[in-house]
Amino acid sequence: KKLQEVIEREERDGRVIGGENTTEQQRRRQELQQRMDIDDSDIVIQGSSTTRLSRKQ
C-alpha cells in the first residue's frame, strides 16, 4: 500500500515511474553502459573471479 502511495505521488508531481520515454534518459543510460563496459542484458556473477554471461546462455 505504501509503495502504491509513493508511485501515485510521484506521478502526480509529473515524474514517470518505470518509464524511459525521453531521449535524455535514454542517452544517459547509454552513456552509463558505455562507461561501465557492460550491457544491461548481461549478468555479472562475482565470486573468486568475475564472469560475464549473456542471458541467452
C-alpha positions in Angstrom: 0.0 0.0 0.0 2.8 2.4 0.9 4.6 1.8 -2.4 1.5 2.5 -4.3 1.0 5.8 -2.5 4.6 6.8 -3.3 4.1 5.9 -7.0 0.9 7.9 -7.2 2.5 10.9 -5.6 5.5 10.8 -8.0 3.2 10.5 -11.0 1.1 13.4 -9.7 4.2 15.5 -9.4 4.9 14.8 -13.1 7.5 12.1 -12.7 7.1 8.9 -14.8 7.8 5.8 -12.8 9.5 3.0 -14.7 9.4 4.9 -18.0 12.3 6.0 -20.1 10.5 7.8 -22.8 12.7 10.9 -23.1 15.7 10.9 -25.3 17.7 12.5 -22.4 17.1 9.5 -20.2 17.9 7.0 -22.9 21.1 8.9 -23.7 22.2 8.9 -20.0 21.5 5.2 -19.8 23.6 4.5 -22.9 26.5 6.6 -21.6 26.4 4.8 -18.3 26.5 1.4 -20.1 29.4 2.6 -22.2 31.4 3.8 -19.2 30.8 0.6 -17.3 31.6 -1.5 -20.4 28.6 -3.7 -19.7 25.2 -4.2 -21.3 22.2 -4.4 -19.1 21.4 -7.7 -20.9 24.5 -9.2 -19.3 24.5 -10.8 -15.8 27.6 -10.3 -13.7 28.3 -13.0 -11.2 31.1 -12.3 -8.7 33.0 -15.0 -6.8 36.6 -15.8 -6.9 36.6 -14.4 -10.4 34.2 -12.2 -12.3 32.3 -13.9 -15.1 30.0 -12.3 -17.7 27.3 -14.4 -19.2 24.7 -13.5 -21.8 21.1 -14.1 -20.7 20.8 -16.4 -23.8 23.5 -18.8 -22.3 
